[in-house]
Amino acid sequence: MYCAEIVMPKYMPKGLNYESMGVPATELNKLEPSVGVEVKSPCNGICTLDIQDVCRGCKRTREEISKWYVMSNTEKQCIIDRVK
């Protein structure tokens, strides 16, 4: 499964859960690898954007940096996996 294929709601409506959406409990760790634990920012303090608006230190885009604290753990983990 690719990160772009994962579309999970940020807020689960009352009475709805992952299993009722067809996601087996055994797959939850793959979708939300850090349930209950916030994925840490990859920022390493070298905060300089290149001409394409990508940070030279952490390799995130300006948009990813600015939205980091409102992203889901799944979105954050996808970015971490990409910038490794």
ABEGO torsion letter per residue (X at the ends): XBAAABBBBABBBBGBBAAAAGBBAAAAAAABAABGBBBBBABAGBBBBBAAGBBAAAGBBAAAAAAAAABBAAAAAAAAAAAX
